[in-house]
Amino acid sequence: MEMTGCCGMDCGSCEARRATERNDIETLSKLAAAEESRGGYSFILPSKIKCTGCTGPGAKSITCSDCRVRMCALDRGIPHCGFCEEFPCDLGDIIWEAVPEYKNNLERIRSR
């Protein structure tokens, strides 16, 4: 993985991050519309989908900016949950139940 998010997401394969790098407003608009249709938010501007990855400086998508897992990792000064002594914890359970691949990514990194 090129870039691992705090929750274990492969940010390198994230459409929003890649579209942000290319300044691809059309793709960001499609991603915003898809997020709206999932019912998470009522109206999303494409600019709210821009993301440079959760651990570095720059834009954060609407779903990543207020992520409690991200905030916890940043507060602890670690790049992602794989470096946490308490991993796995209840904070990430909702994410990891929805996307088990993220937890698997962290477990793989931890085992190295």
C-alpha contacts under 8 A as a table, 3 or more apart, distances in Angstrom:
res1	aa1	res2	aa2	distance
1	M	4	T	6.51
1	M	10	D	6.11
1	M	12	G	6.70
2	E	10	D	7.36
2	E	11	C	7.47
2	E	12	G	5.28
3	M	10	D	6.03
3	M	11	C	5.30
3	M	12	G	5.23
3	M	53	G	7.78
4	T	7	C	7.92
4	T	8	G	5.64
4	T	9	M	5.73
4	T	10	D	4.98
4	T	11	C	5.65
4	T	12	G	7.43
4	T	80	H	7.23
5	G	8	G	5.09
5	G	9	M	4.93
5	G	10	D	6.29
5	G	11	C	5.83
5	G	53	G	6.76
5	G	54	C	5.84
5	G	55	T	6.80
5	G	70	R	7.97
5	G	79	P	7.61
5	G	80	H	6.21
6	C	9	M	7.23
6	C	54	C	6.84
6	C	55	T	7.06
6	C	69	V	6.58
6	C	70	R	5.29
6	C	73	A	6.36
6	C	79	P	6.11
6	C	80	H	3.69
6	C	81	C	5.69
7	C	69	V	6.24
7	C	70	R	6.92
7	C	80	H	6.28
7	C	81	C	6.12
7	C	92	G	6.93
7	C	95	I	7.53
7	C	102	Y	6.38
7	C	103	K	7.32
7	C	106	L	7.82
8	G	80	H	6.86
8	G	81	C	7.20
8	G	82	G	7.69
8	G	101	E	7.86
8	G	102	Y	4.24
8	G	103	K	5.92
8	G	104	N	7.79
8	G	105	N	5.62
8	G	106	L	5.33
9	M	101	E	7.79
9	M	102	Y	4.99
9	M	105	N	7.51
10	D	13	S	5.70
10	D	14	C	6.75
10	D	102	Y	7.50
11	C	14	C	4.91
11	C	17	R	6.91
11	C	53	G	6.10
12	G	17	R	7.40
12	G	18	R	7.50
13	S	17	R	7.90
13	S	18	R	7.43
14	C	17	R	5.39
14	C	18	R	6.31
15	E	18	R	5.16
15	E	19	A	5.94
16	A	19	A	5.10
16	A	20	T	6.02
16	A	27	T	7.84
16	A	28	L	6.41
16	A	31	L	7.27
16	A	49	I	6.35
16	A	50	K	5.98
16	A	51	C	6.06
16	A	61	S	7.75
17	R	20	T	4.99
17	R	21	E	6.28
17	R	50	K	6.62
17	R	51	C	4.93
17	R	52	T	5.38
17	R	53	G	6.55
18	R	21	E	5.12
18	R	22	R	6.39
19	A	22	R	5.07
19	A	23	N	5.77
19	A	24	D	4.88
19	A	25	I	7.37
19	A	27	T	6.31
19	A	28	L	6.39
19	A	50	K	7.59
20	T	23	N	4.81
20	T	24	D	6.32
20	T	28	L	7.59
20	T	50	K	5.29
20	T	51	C	6.10
20	T	52	T	6.81
21	E	24	D	7.75
21	E	52	T	7.41
24	D	27	T	5.65
24	D	28	L	6.38
25	I	28	L	4.93
25	I	29	S	5.96
25	I	46	P	6.73
26	E	29	S	5.11
26	E	30	K	6.39
27	T	30	K	5.06
27	T	31	L	6.20
28	L	31	L	5.06
28	L	32	A	6.10
28	L	46	P	5.06
28	L	47	S	7.46
28	L	49	I	6.18
28	L	50	K	6.99
29	S	32	A	5.04
29	S	33	A	6.20
29	S	45	L	7.24
29	S	46	P	4.74
30	K	33	A	5.11
30	K	34	A	6.18
31	L	34	A	5.03
31	L	35	E	6.20
31	L	46	P	7.63
31	L	49	I	7.16
32	A	35	E	5.13
32	A	36	E	6.27
32	A	44	I	5.59
32	A	45	L	6.56
32	A	46	P	5.61
32	A	48	K	7.76
32	A	49	I	6.22
33	A	36	E	5.05
33	A	37	S	6.22
33	A	44	I	7.20
34	A	37	S	5.09
34	A	38	R	6.39
35	E	38	R	5.21
35	E	39	G	6.86
35	E	40	G	6.36
35	E	41	Y	7.01
35	E	44	I	7.85
36	E	39	G	5.28
36	E	40	G	6.05
36	E	41	Y	5.30
36	E	42	S	5.80
36	E	43	F	6.33
36	E	44	I	6.71
37	S	40	G	7.71
39	G	42	S	6.91
41	Y	44	I	6.80
44	I	48	K	6.41
44	I	49	I	7.82
45	L	48	K	5.45
45	L	49	I	7.34
46	P	49	I	5.38
46	P	50	K	6.99
47	S	50	K	5.40
48	K	60	K	7.72
48	K	61	S	5.55
48	K	62	I	5.44
49	I	60	K	7.39
49	I	61	S	4.37
49	I	62	I	5.89
49	I	63	T	8.00
50	K	59	A	5.90
50	K	60	K	6.14
50	K	61	S	5.17
51	C	54	C	7.56
51	C	58	G	7.29
51	C	59	A	4.77
51	C	60	K	4.23
51	C	61	S	4.83
52	T	56	G	7.23
52	T	57	P	7.43
52	T	58	G	5.74
52	T	59	A	5.49
52	T	60	K	6.25
53	G	56	G	6.25
53	G	58	G	7.93
53	G	59	A	7.79
53	G	60	K	6.74
54	C	57	P	8.00
54	C	60	K	6.44
54	C	64	C	6.62
54	C	65	S	7.59
54	C	70	R	6.92
55	T	70	R	7.81
55	T	74	L	7.55
55	T	79	P	6.39
60	K	63	T	7.94
60	K	64	C	5.83
60	K	65	S	5.03
61	S	64	C	5.15
61	S	65	S	5.79
62	I	65	S	5.53
62	I	66	D	7.28
63	T	66	D	6.67
63	T	67	C	6.63
64	C	67	C	5.03
64	C	70	R	7.40
66	D	70	R	7.69
66	D	71	M	7.35
67	C	70	R	5.22
67	C	71	M	6.27
68	R	71	M	4.98
68	R	72	C	6.07
68	R	91	L	7.27
69	V	72	C	5.14
69	V	73	A	6.29
69	V	81	C	7.87
69	V	91	L	6.33
69	V	92	G	6.12
70	R	73	A	5.23
70	R	74	L	6.16
70	R	80	H	7.66
71	M	74	L	5.15
71	M	75	D	6.02
72	C	75	D	5.07
72	C	76	R	6.20
73	A	76	R	5.11
73	A	77	G	6.09
73	A	78	I	5.29
73	A	79	P	6.44
73	A	80	H	5.77
73	A	81	C	6.38
73	A	84	C	7.96
74	L	77	G	4.94
74	L	78	I	6.11
74	L	79	P	7.15
75	D	78	I	7.88
78	I	81	C	7.36
78	I	83	F	6.30
78	I	84	C	7.30
79	P	83	F	7.28
80	H	83	F	6.09
80	H	84	C	7.52
80	H	106	L	7.98
81	C	84	C	5.13
81	C	87	F	6.19
81	C	88	P	7.68
81	C	106	L	6.90
82	G	87	F	6.60
82	G	106	L	4.82
82	G	107	E	6.62
82	G	109	I	6.55
82	G	110	R	5.50
83	F	87	F	7.77
83	F	110	R	7.02
84	C	87	F	5.41
86	E	89	C	6.02
88	P	92	G	7.12
88	P	93	D	7.70
89	C	92	G	5.96
89	C	93	D	6.63
90	D	93	D	5.07
90	D	94	I	7.83
91	L	94	I	7.31
92	G	95	I	5.44
92	G	96	W	6.07
93	D	96	W	5.04
93	D	97	E	5.82
94	I	97	E	5.30
94	I	98	A	6.30
95	I	98	A	5.20
95	I	99	V	6.00
95	I	100	P	7.81
95	I	102	Y	7.98
96	W	99	V	4.95
96	W	100	P	4.74
96	W	101	E	7.42
96	W	102	Y	6.17
96	W	103	K	5.52
97	E	100	P	5.62
99	V	102	Y	5.92
99	V	103	K	7.63
100	P	103	K	5.36
100	P	104	N	6.27
101	E	104	N	4.91
101	E	105	N	6.08
102	Y	105	N	5.09
102	Y	106	L	6.50
103	K	106	L	5.14
103	K	107	E	6.18
104	N	107	E	5.02
104	N	108	R	6.07
105	N	108	R	5.17
105	N	109	I	6.31
106	L	109	I	5.09
106	L	110	R	6.08
107	E	110	R	5.02
107	E	111	S	6.20
108	R	111	S	5.30
108	R	112	R	6.85
109	I	112	R	5.60
